[in-house]
Amino acid sequence: MEIKVNTVSIAALVYMYLGVVFFFIGWLKTGYALAACLILGAGFLAGARSWCQAGADDKVHLSKGTLLMGAALILFFVWHTGIGAFTGQAGDWAKHNAVMHDLIEKDWPVMYRTAYGESMLSYYIGFYLCPALAGKALGSFRAAEWMQYAMAAIGIFLLWLLLIRIGKVKKGKWQLLCLALLFFFGGLLPLGQAVCGSIYPENFPFGSHEWMNPETVRIQYTSNWSLLKWVPGQAIVPWMATSLLLLKPWKTENYMLIGFPVIWYSGFAMIGLAALMLPLYLYDGIKNGWKRLGKAFSISNLLFAVLSGIPVLYFWGNISGEKPEYLGFHWLDYGGKTGFYILFCFFMFGFYAILLFKENRKNIVYWISVTALLIYPRFAMGLYNDFTMRASIPALFMLLALILRFFSEGNGQEQDKNVVIRKTLLAAGLAVGMIYPLMNLRESIVKNQIGAVYRTESSMSLEPLADPSDGEIPDDFKYNYYTYHLEKDIFYQYLAK
């Protein structure tokens, strides 16, 4: 079976933009919503036309058996991440469910009224908007959960097809292994914990499947499974955008088409994607002539640049609000434990990067992703340092794509002994990285019953938490989801309904 890559790419772009369109219609005054949708449509059509001019004959080849098996595995794995509440959900779902509850039950834009005053929901809500509309239409939160599950499965299916093409994976069994890596890829966390536990035994995080040693320094490069389990809304669309960037890295005239929707799903992932795009853009100019830099001033890019003012103003009310200093962006002080930084980088991505070096020493994508992953752990923002965790999503996905390419090269042919050794070591490292994700999957299969609803609930609304003066409310709740002081907020005063 042949599937055109351009068809998959356009389907992925439509998927990414659905939430953006619904935001414009639901949040903006009618005139602004109409103008924004027209500009978005024009930018999308211009960008899609340009995108499809290259690689028109590029196809992904899968057997029907592989396609059906892959689709079944996607439905099974997504079921066990907690999306849809069919199995136990991670703690962050209390927040996710509260956001979706408010999107279903309240008018848009979502407003809150407490003793402190009036505030507006200001968060990365792209992942929730389509499911929330289903919940509104059917008057059912459960319907919204089913829609969220379906949307996540569709997104992962499109990602799988893109990753097969990017990784140049041709054989059916390797294509299914590609799907397994899409779900379970991660750093060598168990080994990293063991080494750090021996050096810093007083801070060893027993039982953690995400943190190497949070009491020493709070940094984390999250496995794909943990991303889907804890923050799927901040993973799927950024992965899609990174896939499209890897597919055609030199089509700088489409950078805004690829990147614009990401901010509605994860601001930090958007920063991580931009940090990859900018060096690629400059490298293209240096290598192929500075005149090529002019390609970035395409009609599509310029139209989306105009639209970018909307998310900037929407999020600015939240970002610019008064918050405790420790939640702000700052240089991460390792307190004399620089060795922990070195260990973290080695176990969470460096081991893979070293084994990939020979084939990629002249690959700018390799150097950009590795450099980014070296930089992020030096900075922090947020109570749990979401900056490091989420800005790294695109670069880690790039690393995954390079791993797939390395395994695909030379399959079925006699290979150099050095290559065989490195592939064996890489496979062993990937197996170690899968230990915790597979443990979580097993736990979900064993502990949960088909037909039950395992919804993580708190108050099921963010409204009672919209009060920064209340010392009893945790900081990560009262400062992450709201724009306060609406009388000073430009978006609320001029653009919002």
SEVO-163889 format. One record per residue (C-alpha): residue number from 1; residue in three letters; y, x, z. Coordinates in Angstrom, 3 decimals, decimal comma. Layout:
> i; aa; c2; c1; c3
> NUM; ALA; Y; X; Z;
...
// end
This chain:
> i; aa; c2; c1; c3
> 1; MET; 0,000; 0,000; 0,000;
> 2; GLU; 3,451; 1,283; -0,965;
> 3; ILE; 6,614; 0,409; 0,944;
> 4; LYS; 9,981; 1,531; -0,373;
> 5; VAL; 11,830; 3,665; 2,143;
> 6; ASN; 15,180; 2,227; 1,080;
> 7; THR; 13,850; -1,268; 1,836;
> 8; VAL; 12,842; -0,156; 5,329;
> 9; SER; 16,213; 1,559; 5,803;
> 10; ILE; 18,200; -1,552; 4,867;
> 11; ALA; 15,981; -3,682; 7,124;
> 12; ALA; 16,686; -1,239; 9,958;
> 13; LEU; 20,437; -1,438; 9,319;
> 14; VAL; 20,356; -5,250; 9,313;
> 15; TYR; 18,444; -5,084; 12,605;
> 16; MET; 21,056; -2,762; 14,100;
> 17; TYR; 24,001; -4,914; 13,008;
> 18; LEU; 22,773; -8,342; 14,089;
> 19; GLY; 24,030; -7,895; 17,629;
> 20; VAL; 27,394; -6,594; 16,378;
> 21; VAL; 27,977; -9,683; 14,234;
> 22; PHE; 27,061; -12,001; 17,103;
> 23; PHE; 29,451; -10,116; 19,388;
> 24; PHE; 32,326; -10,557; 16,943;
> 25; ILE; 31,629; -14,278; 16,596;
> 26; GLY; 31,066; -14,865; 20,300;
> 27; TRP; 33,740; -12,649; 21,876;
> 28; LEU; 36,694; -12,576; 19,502;
> 29; LYS; 39,302; -15,186; 18,682;
> 30; THR; 38,450; -17,028; 15,473;
> 31; GLY; 40,910; -15,190; 13,251;
> 32; TYR; 39,939; -11,763; 14,536;
> 33; ALA; 36,233; -12,652; 14,350;
> 34; LEU; 36,555; -13,709; 10,713;
> 35; ALA; 38,520; -10,571; 9,807;
> 36; ALA; 36,076; -8,313; 11,672;
> 37; CYS; 33,053; -9,916; 9,975;
> 38; LEU; 34,652; -9,591; 6,539;
> 39; ILE; 35,474; -5,924; 7,112;
> 40; LEU; 31,987; -5,310; 8,492;
> 41; GLY; 30,414; -7,057; 5,495;
> 42; ALA; 32,461; -5,044; 3,015;
> 43; GLY; 31,693; -1,781; 4,835;
> 44; PHE; 28,019; -2,640; 5,065;
> 45; LEU; 27,681; -3,551; 1,379;
> 46; ALA; 29,563; -0,455; 0,249;
> 47; GLY; 27,506; 1,756; 2,548;
> 48; ALA; 24,185; 0,130; 1,614;
> 49; ARG; 24,933; 0,530; -2,088;
> 50; SER; 25,702; 4,203; -1,597;
> 51; TRP; 22,629; 4,657; 0,598;
> 52; CYS; 20,254; 3,163; -1,975;
> 53; GLN; 21,561; 5,321; -4,833;
> 54; ALA; 19,574; 8,247; -3,434;
> 55; GLY; 15,805; 8,172; -2,987;
> 56; ALA; 15,294; 4,945; -4,927;
> 57; ASP; 11,679; 5,909; -5,683;
> 58; ASP; 10,877; 7,217; -2,197;
> 59; LYS; 7,923; 5,347; -0,681;
> 60; VAL; 5,723; 5,278; 2,385;
> 61; HIS; 2,019; 5,020; 1,610;
> 62; LEU; -0,261; 3,254; 4,084;
> 63; SER; -3,605; 1,543; 3,758;
> 64; LYS; -3,739; -2,130; 4,729;
> 65; GLY; -6,076; -1,217; 7,573;
> 66; THR; -3,628; 1,345; 8,971;
> 67; LEU; -0,747; -1,114; 8,645;
> 68; LEU; -2,624; -3,865; 10,479;
> 69; MET; -3,928; -1,524; 13,159;
> 70; GLY; -0,443; -0,113; 13,672;
> 71; ALA; 1,098; -3,585; 13,967;
> 72; ALA; -1,549; -4,604; 16,514;
> 73; LEU; -0,982; -1,460; 18,580;
> 74; ILE; 2,778; -2,043; 18,548;
> 75; LEU; 2,339; -5,587; 19,864;
> 76; PHE; -0,031; -4,282; 22,532;
> 77; PHE; 2,094; -1,354; 23,686;
> 78; VAL; 5,390; -3,285; 23,693;
> 79; TRP; 3,644; -6,014; 25,725;
> 80; HIS; 2,865; -3,430; 28,407;
> 81; THR; 6,366; -1,912; 28,607;
> 82; GLY; 7,592; -4,977; 30,502;
> 83; ILE; 9,691; -6,306; 27,628;
> 84; GLY; 9,115; -10,055; 27,685;
> 85; ALA; 7,922; -9,986; 31,320;
> 86; PHE; 4,261; -10,178; 30,317;
> 87; THR; 3,543; -7,244; 32,620;
> 88; GLY; 5,279; -5,674; 35,598;
> 89; GLN; 8,864; -4,649; 34,906;
> 90; ALA; 10,682; -1,525; 36,083;
> 91; GLY; 13,478; -1,838; 38,623;
> 92; ASP; 16,283; -1,786; 36,048;
> 93; TRP; 15,055; -5,111; 34,705;
> 94; ALA; 16,783; -6,823; 37,607;
> 95; LYS; 20,013; -5,800; 35,863;
> 96; HIS; 18,752; -6,522; 32,340;
> 97; ASN; 17,592; -9,992; 33,307;
> 98; ALA; 20,861; -10,719; 35,082;
> 99; VAL; 22,835; -9,745; 31,968;
> 100; MET; 20,689; -11,948; 29,733;
> 101; HIS; 20,831; -14,815; 32,242;
> 102; ASP; 24,621; -14,754; 32,182;
> 103; LEU; 24,716; -14,531; 28,375;
> 104; ILE; 22,528; -17,645; 28,219;
> 105; GLU; 24,161; -19,705; 30,949;
> 106; LYS; 27,836; -18,818; 30,500;
> 107; ASP; 30,281; -19,189; 27,648;
> 108; TRP; 31,174; -16,080; 25,634;
> 109; PRO; 32,963; -13,886; 26,494;
> 110; VAL; 31,188; -13,940; 29,848;
> 111; MET; 33,656; -14,276; 32,712;
> 112; TYR; 33,114; -13,914; 36,448;
> 113; ARG; 35,130; -15,371; 39,309;
> 114; THR; 34,807; -14,048; 42,862;
> 115; ALA; 37,060; -13,688; 45,890;
> 116; TYR; 38,296; -10,418; 44,353;
> 117; GLY; 39,498; -12,178; 41,219;
> 118; GLU; 38,488; -12,726; 37,615;
> 119; SER; 36,538; -10,142; 35,631;
> 120; MET; 34,744; -9,893; 32,282;
> 121; LEU; 31,275; -8,624; 31,413;
> 122; SER; 31,795; -5,238; 29,761;
> 123; TYR; 28,501; -3,583; 28,970;
> 124; TYR; 26,178; -2,454; 26,160;
> 125; ILE; 24,936; -5,939; 25,323;
> 126; GLY; 23,648; -5,468; 21,766;
> 127; PHE; 20,004; -5,647; 22,882;
> 128; TYR; 20,535; -8,971; 24,650;
> 129; LEU; 22,598; -11,002; 22,186;
> 130; CYS; 19,907; -12,243; 19,767;
> 131; PRO; 17,495; -13,179; 22,598;
> 132; ALA; 20,338; -14,830; 24,524;
> 133; LEU; 21,204; -16,985; 21,507;
> 134; ALA; 17,569; -18,101; 21,331;
> 135; GLY; 17,728; -18,914; 25,046;
> 136; LYS; 20,950; -20,879; 24,580;
> 137; ALA; 19,581; -22,828; 21,626;
> 138; LEU; 16,330; -23,742; 23,371;
> 139; GLY; 17,729; -24,008; 26,890;
> 140; SER; 15,101; -21,600; 28,157;
> 141; PHE; 15,221; -18,120; 29,657;
> 142; ARG; 11,544; -17,746; 28,766;
> 143; ALA; 12,357; -18,332; 25,099;
> 144; ALA; 14,884; -15,509; 25,324;
> 145; GLU; 12,217; -13,201; 26,763;
> 146; TRP; 9,850; -14,038; 23,910;
> 147; MET; 12,611; -13,312; 21,411;
> 148; GLN; 13,385; -10,007; 23,133;
> 149; TYR; 9,724; -9,040; 22,867;
> 150; ALA; 9,622; -9,980; 19,170;
> 151; MET; 12,845; -8,081; 18,427;
> 152; ALA; 11,566; -4,974; 20,216;
> 153; ALA; 8,246; -5,094; 18,314;
> 154; ILE; 10,030; -5,483; 14,971;
> 155; GLY; 12,316; -2,570; 15,800;
> 156; ILE; 9,403; -0,311; 16,742;
> 157; PHE; 7,543; -1,298; 13,554;
> 158; LEU; 10,518; -0,269; 11,403;
> 159; LEU; 10,842; 2,940; 13,401;
> 160; TRP; 7,191; 3,749; 12,827;
> 161; LEU; 7,586; 3,442; 9,054;
> 162; LEU; 10,698; 5,614; 9,096;
> 163; LEU; 9,027; 8,229; 11,281;
> 164; ILE; 6,023; 8,412; 8,943;
> 165; ARG; 8,407; 9,263; 6,105;
> 166; ILE; 10,527; 11,685; 8,102;
> 167; GLY; 7,471; 13,470; 9,485;
> 168; LYS; 5,803; 13,479; 6,052;
> 169; VAL; 2,653; 11,976; 7,562;
> 170; LYS; 0,236; 10,924; 4,817;
> 171; LYS; -3,229; 10,299; 6,261;
> 172; GLY; -4,040; 7,059; 8,066;
> 173; LYS; -5,346; 8,591; 11,288;
> 174; TRP; -2,299; 10,850; 11,527;
> 175; GLN; -0,032; 7,863; 10,894;
> 176; LEU; -1,591; 6,129; 13,891;
> 177; LEU; -1,170; 9,305; 15,952;
> 178; CYS; 2,462; 9,273; 14,814;
> 179; LEU; 2,728; 5,804; 16,364;
> 180; ALA; 1,166; 7,088; 19,593;
> 181; LEU; 3,778; 9,850; 19,779;
> 182; LEU; 6,536; 7,318; 19,130;
> 183; PHE; 5,463; 5,531; 22,307;
> 184; PHE; 4,270; 8,388; 24,524;
> 185; PHE; 6,222; 11,525; 23,553;
> 186; GLY; 7,774; 13,410; 26,456;
> 187; GLY; 8,267; 16,826; 27,995;
> 188; LEU; 5,739; 18,711; 30,098;
> 189; LEU; 6,888; 16,922; 33,231;
> 190; PRO; 3,691; 17,251; 35,321;
> 191; LEU; 3,648; 21,032; 34,842;
> 192; GLY; 7,381; 21,256; 35,467;
> 193; GLN; 6,990; 19,322; 38,703;
> 194; ALA; 4,175; 21,610; 39,833;
> 195; VAL; 6,207; 24,763; 39,236;
> 196; CYS; 9,427; 23,367; 40,732;
> 197; GLY; 7,452; 21,965; 43,653;
> 198; SER; 6,219; 25,438; 44,492;
> 199; ILE; 9,731; 26,913; 44,305;
> 200; TYR; 11,596; 24,032; 45,981;
> 201; PRO; 8,841; 22,385; 48,081;
> 202; GLU; 11,261; 20,540; 50,368;
> 203; ASN; 12,593; 18,547; 47,405;
> 204; PHE; 9,421; 17,890; 45,460;
> 205; PRO; 9,498; 14,294; 44,048;
> 206; PHE; 5,999; 13,119; 44,880;
> 207; GLY; 5,008; 10,116; 42,798;
> 208; SER; 7,906; 10,318; 40,309;
> 209; HIS; 6,979; 9,822; 36,652;
> 210; GLU; 10,515; 10,524; 35,414;
> 211; TRP; 12,253; 13,132; 37,583;
> 212; MET; 11,389; 16,806; 37,773;
> 213; ASN; 13,217; 17,325; 41,062;
> 214; PRO; 16,147; 14,922; 41,632;
> 215; GLU; 16,963; 16,198; 45,117;
> 216; THR; 17,577; 19,686; 43,744;
> 217; VAL; 19,635; 18,659; 40,697;
> 218; ARG; 19,738; 15,144; 39,246;
> 219; ILE; 18,830; 15,709; 35,592;
> 220; GLN; 16,194; 13,974; 33,494;
> 221; TYR; 14,958; 13,994; 29,912;
> 222; THR; 13,149; 10,684; 29,728;
> 223; SER; 9,836; 10,173; 27,919;
> 224; ASN; 9,764; 7,577; 25,171;
> 225; TRP; 7,525; 5,326; 27,241;
> 226; SER; 9,875; 5,441; 30,217;
> 227; LEU; 12,815; 4,662; 27,942;
> 228; LEU; 11,029; 1,582; 26,652;
> 229; LYS; 9,992; 0,634; 30,164;
> 230; TRP; 13,389; 1,117; 31,831;
> 231; VAL; 16,108; 0,888; 29,138;
> 232; PRO; 14,674; -0,300; 25,803;
> 233; GLY; 18,084; -1,509; 24,701;
> 234; GLN; 19,403; 2,044; 24,884;
> 235; ALA; 16,458; 3,546; 22,987;
> 236; ILE; 15,360; 1,526; 19,950;
> 237; VAL; 18,622; 1,346; 17,984;
> 238; PRO; 19,660; 4,966; 18,783;
> 239; TRP; 16,209; 6,048; 17,555;
> 240; MET; 16,768; 4,044; 14,373;
> 241; ALA; 20,147; 5,655; 13,777;
> 242; THR; 18,674; 9,120; 14,352;
> 243; SER; 15,827; 8,313; 11,934;
> 244; LEU; 18,308; 7,316; 9,234;
> 245; LEU; 20,318; 10,476; 9,867;
> 246; LEU; 17,180; 12,604; 9,505;
> 247; LEU; 16,197; 10,732; 6,360;
> 248; LYS; 19,443; 11,604; 4,571;
> 249; PRO; 21,327; 14,116; 6,745;
> 250; TRP; 23,800; 15,141; 4,034;
> 251; LYS; 24,983; 11,640; 3,107;
> 252; THR; 28,083; 12,000; 5,238;
> 253; GLU; 29,650; 9,065; 3,394;
> 254; ASN; 27,233; 6,864; 5,366;
> 255; TYR; 27,699; 8,367; 8,834;
> 256; MET; 29,773; 5,457; 10,149;
> 257; LEU; 27,336; 2,941; 8,664;
> 258; ILE; 24,574; 4,627; 10,675;
> 259; GLY; 26,516; 5,324; 13,841;
> 260; PHE; 28,867; 2,390; 14,362;
> 261; PRO; 26,348; -0,117; 15,783;
> 262; VAL; 24,896; 2,363; 18,282;
> 263; ILE; 27,845; 2,046; 20,663;
> 264; TRP; 26,925; -1,608; 21,283;
> 265; TYR; 23,570; -0,445; 22,620;
> 266; SER; 24,340; 2,834; 24,402;
> 267; GLY; 27,607; 4,692; 24,686;
> 268; PHE; 25,978; 7,933; 25,802;
> 269; ALA; 23,423; 7,787; 22,974;
> 270; MET; 26,367; 7,286; 20,611;
> 271; ILE; 27,911; 10,480; 21,973;
> 272; GLY; 24,572; 12,236; 21,467;
> 273; LEU; 24,355; 11,006; 17,870;
> 274; ALA; 27,948; 12,060; 17,109;
> 275; ALA; 27,177; 15,491; 18,591;
> 276; LEU; 24,478; 15,863; 15,921;
> 277; MET; 26,504; 14,426; 13,041;
> 278; LEU; 29,571; 16,638; 13,488;
> 279; PRO; 27,761; 20,008; 13,162;
> 280; LEU; 25,795; 18,707; 10,170;
> 281; TYR; 29,050; 17,619; 8,548;
> 282; LEU; 30,717; 20,989; 9,120;
> 283; TYR; 27,628; 22,934; 8,046;
> 284; ASP; 27,520; 20,971; 4,801;
> 285; GLY; 31,117; 21,977; 4,093;
> 286; ILE; 30,543; 25,633; 4,951;
> 287; LYS; 27,356; 25,933; 2,908;
> 288; ASN; 28,198; 23,803; -0,122;
> 289; GLY; 31,970; 24,028; -0,352;
> 290; TRP; 34,769; 22,506; 1,673;
> 291; LYS; 35,403; 19,877; -0,993;
> 292; ARG; 32,194; 18,183; 0,139;
> 293; LEU; 33,907; 17,296; 3,412;
> 294; GLY; 35,905; 14,742; 1,478;
> 295; LYS; 32,755; 12,638; 1,063;
> 296; ALA; 33,181; 11,480; 4,636;
> 297; PHE; 36,312; 9,562; 3,627;
> 298; SER; 34,281; 6,912; 1,848;
> 299; ILE; 35,266; 3,242; 1,736;
> 300; SER; 32,396; 2,405; 4,076;
> 301; ASN; 33,320; 5,049; 6,644;
> 302; LEU; 36,983; 4,085; 6,582;
> 303; LEU; 36,257; 0,374; 7,046;
> 304; PHE; 33,988; 1,042; 10,013;
> 305; ALA; 36,585; 3,439; 11,428;
> 306; VAL; 39,038; 0,530; 11,443;
> 307; LEU; 36,490; -1,666; 13,209;
> 308; SER; 35,783; 1,002; 15,824;
> 309; GLY; 38,955; -0,013; 17,623;
> 310; ILE; 37,200; -3,193; 18,782;
> 311; PRO; 34,429; -1,545; 20,860;
> 312; VAL; 36,876; 1,083; 22,112;
> 313; LEU; 39,176; -1,620; 23,494;
> 314; TYR; 36,254; -3,685; 24,795;
> 315; PHE; 34,716; -0,830; 26,783;
> 316; TRP; 38,002; 0,790; 27,761;
> 317; GLY; 38,683; -1,808; 30,424;
> 318; ASN; 35,459; -0,725; 32,140;
> 319; ILE; 35,768; 3,011; 31,509;
> 320; SER; 39,388; 3,299; 32,612;
> 321; GLY; 38,957; 1,263; 35,795;
> 322; GLU; 39,195; 2,900; 39,202;
> 323; LYS; 35,849; 4,359; 40,278;
> 324; PRO; 34,623; 6,863; 42,856;
> 325; GLU; 35,197; 10,411; 41,672;
> 326; TYR; 31,522; 11,345; 41,850;
> 327; LEU; 30,706; 8,760; 39,169;
> 328; GLY; 33,028; 10,446; 36,639;
> 329; PHE; 32,221; 13,065; 34,032;
> 330; HIS; 31,954; 16,526; 35,575;
> 331; TRP; 30,400; 19,964; 35,298;
> 332; LEU; 27,042; 19,984; 37,054;
> 333; ASP; 26,906; 22,419; 39,943;
> 334; TYR; 23,408; 23,777; 40,456;
> 335; GLY; 24,368; 25,180; 43,846;
> 336; GLY; 23,003; 28,628; 43,126;
> 337; LYS; 19,748; 27,208; 41,733;
> 338; THR; 20,275; 28,243; 38,113;
> 339; GLY; 16,566; 28,904; 37,880;
> 340; PHE; 15,994; 25,178; 38,041;
> 341; TYR; 18,075; 24,728; 34,874;
> 342; ILE; 15,923; 27,304; 33,064;
> 343; LEU; 12,695; 25,693; 34,241;
> 344; PHE; 13,931; 22,235; 33,285;
> 345; CYS; 14,864; 23,331; 29,764;
> 346; PHE; 11,567; 25,149; 29,241;
> 347; PHE; 9,273; 22,371; 30,385;
> 348; MET; 11,209; 19,385; 29,023;
> 349; PHE; 11,745; 20,709; 25,482;
> 350; GLY; 11,774; 24,511; 25,317;
> 351; PHE; 7,993; 24,887; 25,099;
> 352; TYR; 7,966; 22,738; 21,974;
> 353; ALA; 11,043; 24,436; 20,504;
> 354; ILE; 9,512; 27,910; 20,865;
> 355; LEU; 6,336; 26,863; 19,052;
> 356; LEU; 8,401; 25,320; 16,243;
> 357; PHE; 10,721; 28,308; 15,848;
> 358; LYS; 8,968; 30,202; 13,040;
> 359; GLU; 8,978; 27,288; 10,592;
> 360; ASN; 12,454; 26,109; 11,609;
> 361; ARG; 14,428; 29,301; 12,168;
> 362; LYS; 16,572; 28,442; 9,119;
> 363; ASN; 16,639; 24,689; 9,750;
> 364; ILE; 20,067; 23,569; 10,946;
> 365; VAL; 18,609; 20,315; 12,335;
> 366; TYR; 16,397; 22,375; 14,638;
> 367; TRP; 19,283; 24,503; 15,921;
> 368; ILE; 21,617; 21,560; 16,453;
> 369; SER; 19,054; 19,577; 18,434;
> 370; VAL; 17,992; 22,547; 20,584;
> 371; THR; 21,608; 23,524; 21,277;
> 372; ALA; 22,462; 19,963; 22,304;
> 373; LEU; 19,477; 19,828; 24,646;
> 374; LEU; 20,588; 23,103; 26,241;
> 375; ILE; 24,113; 21,771; 26,830;
> 376; TYR; 23,490; 18,291; 28,260;
> 377; PRO; 21,930; 19,422; 31,582;
> 378; ARG; 25,154; 21,295; 32,400;
> 379; PHE; 27,082; 18,019; 32,771;
> 380; ALA; 26,756; 14,800; 34,744;
> 381; MET; 28,204; 11,300; 34,791;
> 382; GLY; 27,098; 8,248; 36,726;
> 383; LEU; 25,166; 7,757; 39,937;
> 384; TYR; 21,875; 8,901; 38,373;
> 385; ASN; 23,476; 11,085; 35,696;
> 386; ASP; 22,933; 8,663; 32,844;
> 387; PHE; 24,883; 11,045; 30,616;
> 388; THR; 22,102; 13,643; 30,501;
> 389; MET; 19,355; 11,026; 30,287;
> 390; ARG; 20,854; 8,996; 27,446;
> 391; ALA; 22,964; 11,464; 25,432;
> 392; SER; 19,749; 13,439; 24,896;
> 393; ILE; 17,931; 10,515; 23,210;
> 394; PRO; 18,861; 11,419; 19,587;
> 395; ALA; 18,209; 15,159; 19,986;
> 396; LEU; 14,808; 14,578; 21,610;
> 397; PHE; 13,906; 12,209; 18,776;
> 398; MET; 14,855; 14,917; 16,280;
> 399; LEU; 12,516; 17,278; 18,106;
> 400; LEU; 9,725; 14,710; 17,814;
> 401; ALA; 10,308; 14,464; 14,053;
> 402; LEU; 10,111; 18,257; 13,697;
> 403; ILE; 6,842; 18,272; 15,647;
> 404; LEU; 5,375; 15,696; 13,281;
> 405; ARG; 6,439; 17,715; 10,259;
> 406; PHE; 4,838; 20,835; 11,711;
> 407; PHE; 1,517; 19,060; 12,240;
> 408; SER; 1,636; 17,494; 8,760;
> 409; GLU; 2,214; 20,755; 6,898;
> 410; GLY; -0,956; 22,325; 5,581;
> 411; ASN; -3,325; 19,568; 6,682;
> 412; GLY; -6,603; 19,792; 4,772;
> 413; GLN; -5,916; 23,406; 3,800;
> 414; GLU; -6,969; 26,702; 5,307;
> 415; GLN; -4,224; 27,782; 7,697;
> 416; ASP; -3,095; 31,048; 9,200;
> 417; LYS; -4,638; 31,801; 12,591;
> 418; ASN; -1,176; 32,006; 14,172;
> 419; VAL; -0,338; 28,507; 12,920;
> 420; VAL; -3,612; 27,134; 14,257;
> 421; ILE; -2,940; 28,651; 17,684;
> 422; ARG; 0,575; 27,208; 17,811;
> 423; LYS; -0,614; 23,785; 16,690;
> 424; THR; -3,311; 23,878; 19,371;
> 425; LEU; -0,779; 24,820; 22,056;
> 426; LEU; 1,600; 22,152; 20,814;
> 427; ALA; -1,143; 19,529; 20,933;
> 428; ALA; -2,009; 20,596; 24,467;
> 429; GLY; 1,644; 20,332; 25,490;
> 430; LEU; 1,955; 16,866; 23,969;
> 431; ALA; -1,187; 15,803; 25,835;
> 432; VAL; 0,352; 16,966; 29,123;
> 433; GLY; 3,553; 15,086; 28,287;
> 434; MET; 1,529; 11,917; 27,745;
> 435; ILE; -0,136; 11,986; 31,167;
> 436; TYR; 2,435; 9,895; 33,046;
> 437; PRO; 3,061; 7,409; 30,191;
> 438; LEU; -0,683; 6,802; 29,834;
> 439; MET; -1,016; 6,425; 33,611;
> 440; ASN; 1,706; 3,765; 33,483;
> 441; LEU; -0,058; 2,014; 30,604;
> 442; ARG; -3,358; 2,022; 32,462;
> 443; GLU; -1,695; 0,631; 35,580;
> 444; SER; -0,129; -2,156; 33,539;
> 445; ILE; -3,464; -3,067; 31,926;
> 446; VAL; -5,366; -3,060; 35,225;
> 447; LYS; -2,858; -4,834; 37,467;
> 448; ASN; -1,516; -7,586; 35,221;
> 449; GLN; -3,075; -10,828; 34,067;
> 450; ILE; -2,559; -12,392; 30,658;
> 451; GLY; -0,487; -15,557; 30,903;
> 452; ALA; 1,399; -14,590; 34,063;
> 453; VAL; 5,153; -13,918; 34,111;
> 454; TYR; 6,151; -10,687; 35,876;
> 455; ARG; 9,911; -11,020; 35,858;
> 456; THR; 11,940; -8,620; 37,991;
> 457; GLU; 14,662; -10,730; 39,570;
> 458; SER; 17,560; -10,074; 41,900;
> 459; SER; 20,283; -12,703; 42,023;
> 460; MET; 19,675; -13,432; 38,304;
> 461; SER; 23,435; -13,236; 37,817;
> 462; LEU; 25,935; -10,407; 37,982;
> 463; GLU; 28,679; -12,703; 39,273;
> 464; PRO; 28,132; -12,138; 43,035;
> 465; LEU; 28,359; -8,372; 42,444;
> 466; ALA; 31,722; -8,416; 40,649;
> 467; ASP; 33,733; -7,268; 43,659;
> 468; PRO; 34,643; -3,563; 43,943;
> 469; SER; 36,197; -4,171; 47,366;
> 470; ASP; 32,830; -5,139; 48,870;
> 471; GLY; 31,295; -2,068; 50,478;
> 472; GLU; 27,888; -3,729; 50,671;
> 473; ILE; 27,487; -3,820; 46,876;
> 474; PRO; 25,937; -0,638; 45,396;
> 475; ASP; 28,321; 1,402; 43,265;
> 476; ASP; 26,044; 1,397; 40,235;
> 477; PHE; 26,317; -2,393; 40,108;
> 478; LYS; 29,959; -3,095; 40,805;
> 479; TYR; 31,359; -0,380; 38,513;
> 480; ASN; 29,013; -0,459; 35,500;
> 481; TYR; 29,247; -4,003; 34,184;
> 482; TYR; 32,780; -5,311; 34,543;
> 483; THR; 36,352; -5,111; 33,368;
> 484; TYR; 38,611; -5,922; 36,314;
> 485; HIS; 42,389; -6,525; 36,348;
> 486; LEU; 42,277; -8,554; 33,151;
> 487; GLU; 46,023; -9,027; 33,124;
> 488; LYS; 46,266; -5,347; 32,090;
> 489; ASP; 43,362; -5,339; 29,634;
> 490; ILE; 44,336; -5,268; 25,948;
> 491; PHE; 41,014; -6,607; 24,695;
> 492; TYR; 41,083; -9,602; 27,017;
> 493; GLN; 44,779; -10,358; 26,500;
> 494; TYR; 44,861; -10,129; 22,697;
> 495; LEU; 41,391; -10,153; 21,118;
> 496; ALA; 39,056; -12,160; 23,368;
> 497; LYS; 38,660; -15,918; 23,072;
// end
